[in-house]
Every structure is written in structure tokens, then in C-alpha cells.
């Protein structure tokens, strides 16, 4: 057993990024879970992003729900591949109208829009895996937190904690 002082000295010299990976282990191995069944959480466990199977041919490559923990708030999310299939363009929407909608209607209910990046545990970035592929260990949604703070999802009785832009694989729906 290492003395506490020696252990603290060793930890103090360890890069913070290394400690973050060690403190937040992934509950399941990404290769054991298909992307359409993957469940992710932010670092504070305030948000959960849960992928769902598409079940049909569509221009949308992935679908998910973003839940604000400890509330009834759930937003809908989609991912569409760029024509070259190298990038995954994501969108999170909250309380969008049904049926025929205008571009203004969609802009009003869009909480976040941007590229969805996947990462392995070593930090290698790639596009979000498609359905049927192994789930990513982590997702990166640039500016997710600030976008939520400026959206209809934010406020009294709704979201009051901004998520981190990186979400880690928590589990796999069966």
C-alpha cells in the first residue's frame, strides 16, 4: 500500500485529462452495443441522450431523445449524413409543431444544430457511427450547453443546468 503523501504527489503530477478518464469509466464496452441502442450522459449526469432504431430508409441516419434528468423535459434529435457520409449533421428540437411547418417554425423549435462527432477512449475523433455499427465511447456536440441556455428548453420548470458538450457511453438499451 502506497503512503497517502506519496499517492497525492503522484496524482498531482498526473495530467487532469488522465484523471477524468479514470474517474468516469464507461459502463459497457462500445463494441458490445450498436449505435442505435447506445445511451450517453454528460459529466454531471444532468442529461441523458438515448438513441433509438430508425426502422426505415430515410435521409435521417440516426434518431435520439435528449432528456433533462430530474424533469419531464425530453427533446427529439436527428442526425443526417452529409452527401460524402464523412460528417454527421445533428439537430435537437423541442416542442416542434406537427404537420406542415415552415422554416421559421423549425428554427423556433431548434435547440441545437451542428456536427455530431464520435470519439474512442483515446480521443480519436470520427463521424458518428451509423445504425448497426458499434457505438462510440463518447459523443461531442460542440456548443450544446450554450445553445440550450439560449433555447426554449431553458428556464423555470425546464432545464436550468447546461450540459457539457461531451457525453459518455453509459449503457445499452436491449
C-alpha positions in Angstrom: 0.0 0.0 0.0 1.3 3.4 -1.0 1.5 6.1 1.7 -1.1 8.9 1.2 1.5 11.6 0.8 3.3 9.6 -2.0 0.0 8.8 -3.7 -1.1 12.5 -3.6 2.3 13.6 -5.1 1.8 11.0 -7.9 -1.8 12.2 -8.5 -0.7 15.9 -8.5 1.8 15.1 -11.3 -0.8 13.2 -13.4 -2.5 15.2 -16.2 -6.1 16.2 -15.4 -7.3 14.6 -18.6 -5.9 11.2 -17.5 -7.7 11.6 -14.2 -11.0 12.4 -15.9 -10.9 9.3 -17.9 -10.0 7.2 -14.8 -12.8 8.7 -12.7 -15.6 8.2 -15.4 -15.3 4.7 -16.7 -17.6 3.5 -19.5 -20.2 1.1 -18.1 -20.3 -1.0 -21.3 -17.8 -1.7 -24.0 -18.7 0.3 -27.1 -18.2 -2.7 -29.4 -20.8 -4.6 -27.4 -23.5 -2.1 -28.2 -25.0 -1.0 -31.6 -25.2 2.8 -32.0 -29.0 2.7 -32.2 -29.2 1.3 -28.7 -26.5 3.5 -27.1 -27.2 5.6 -24.0 -25.0 8.6 -23.1 -24.8 11.0 -20.2 -22.9 14.3 -19.6 -20.3 14.6 -17.0 -22.7 15.9 -14.3 -25.3 13.2 -15.1 -27.8 16.1 -15.8 -28.6 15.0 -19.4 -29.2 11.6 -21.0 -29.0 11.1 -24.7 -30.7 7.8 -25.8 -30.5 6.6 -29.4 -33.4 4.8 -31.0 -33.6 2.5 -34.0 -34.8 4.2 -37.2 -36.6 1.1 -38.6 -36.9 2.5 -42.1 -35.0 4.0 -45.0 -34.7 7.8 -44.6 -32.4 10.7 -45.1 -32.1 10.6 -41.3 -29.4 8.2 -40.3 -29.9 8.3 -36.5 -32.6 9.3 -34.1 -32.4 10.0 -30.4 -34.1 11.6 -27.4 -32.3 14.1 -25.1 -33.8 14.0 -21.6 -33.1 16.6 -18.9 -32.7 14.5 -15.8 -35.0 15.1 -12.8 -37.5 16.8 -15.1 -40.2 15.7 -17.6 -38.3 17.5 -20.4 -37.5 15.4 -23.4 -36.3 16.8 -26.8 -36.1 15.0 -30.1 -32.9 14.6 -32.0 -32.0 13.5 -35.5 -28.7 13.0 -37.4 -28.4 13.3 -41.2 -25.2 12.3 -43.0 -23.6 14.7 -45.4 -23.5 13.6 -49.1 -20.0 12.2 -48.7 -21.0 10.3 -45.5 -18.0 11.7 -43.7 -19.9 14.1 -41.4 -23.0 13.7 -39.3 -25.2 16.9 -39.0 -27.3 16.8 -35.9 -30.3 18.7 -34.7 -32.1 18.8 -31.4 -35.7 20.1 -31.4 -38.1 20.8 -28.6 -41.9 21.1 -28.9 -41.9 21.4 -32.7 -45.3 21.8 -34.3 -46.7 18.7 -36.2 -47.6 18.5 -39.9 -46.7 21.2 -42.4 -44.2 23.5 -40.8 -42.3 26.5 -42.2 -38.6 27.1 -41.9 -39.4 29.7 -39.3 -41.3 27.1 -37.2 -38.3 24.8 -37.4 -35.8 27.5 -36.4 -38.0 28.5 -33.4 -38.1 24.9 -32.0 -34.5 24.0 -32.8 -32.5 23.9 -29.6 -29.1 22.9 -31.1 -27.7 22.2 -34.6 -24.2 21.2 -35.5 -21.9 18.3 -36.3 -22.0 15.2 -34.1 -18.6 13.8 -33.5 -17.7 10.4 -32.1 -14.6 9.6 -30.1 -13.0 6.5 -28.7 -11.4 6.4 -25.3 -8.1 7.5 -26.7 -9.6 10.7 -28.1 -9.6 9.8 -31.8 -12.4 11.7 -33.4 -14.6 10.4 -36.2 -18.1 10.7 -37.6 -21.0 9.3 -35.6 -21.4 5.6 -36.3 -24.4 4.6 -38.4 -27.1 2.1 -37.3 -25.7 -1.4 -36.9 -22.2 -0.2 -36.2 -20.5 -0.3 -32.8 -21.4 2.6 -30.5 -19.0 5.4 -30.0 -17.4 5.6 -26.5 -18.1 9.4 -26.4 -20.0 12.0 -28.3 -19.0 15.6 -28.9 -21.8 18.1 -29.7 -20.0 21.5 -30.0 -21.7 24.3 -28.1 -24.5 22.1 -26.8 -24.6 23.8 -23.4 -24.7 27.4 -24.6 -27.2 26.6 -27.3 -29.6 25.0 -24.7 -29.2 28.1 -22.5 -30.4 30.3 -25.4 -33.3 28.0 -26.4 -36.9 27.3 -25.5 -35.7 24.3 -23.5 -34.2 26.7 -20.9 -35.9 28.4 -18.0 -38.1 27.9 -14.9 -39.7 24.5 -14.9 -37.4 23.4 -17.7 -33.6 22.9 -18.0 -31.6 25.0 -15.5 -28.3 23.3 -15.8 -26.3 23.4 -19.0 -24.8 20.1 -20.2 -21.2 19.6 -21.1 -20.5 19.2 -24.8 -19.0 15.7 -24.3 -21.3 12.8 -23.4 -20.0 9.4 -22.4 -21.5 6.0 -23.1 -23.4 4.9 -20.1 -25.2 1.8 -21.3 -27.0 0.0 -24.0 -30.8 -0.5 -24.5 -31.8 -4.1 -25.0 
